Amino acid sequence: MATTLCLIYFAADGVYLTHAGSSKIYQFRDGKIIFKTEDNLIKVSHSPVEFEIVKITDVLPDDKFFICTNGVTKACNDDDLCGIFSTNQSSEEKINTIKNKCRTGSRDNYSAYLIPIQEINKINVFKQIFLYAFA
């Protein structure tokens, strides 16, 4: 069985993330990819699996973190996603656009989460209120 994991943790000193498998985590700013994980296929064995943890401190209001399975990236390449994230659509409309592309362009299972960063207050705590997802 193929398994993937994506984890994002918002802390006072930055955003921590890790992943394993072919699912991806993106950070978008103004329609451009600021950060993207690469496929990290691992063999599951009886020994513990170690994950690389990345800390991101370059986060601004209106950045968006996007987590998706490889079914999404089979229907939407990086240029497609940049085009979608550069529009003035709401977060909900963006996720619906991606979902519609997956319905017609992906033979793999697809799911995604979009986490828009709304503000970063003076003590450097990230605030996000809405989480948009589809499966």
Order of alpha helices (4+ residues) and beta strands (2+ residues): beta-beta-beta-beta-beta-beta-alpha-alpha-alpha-beta-beta-beta-beta
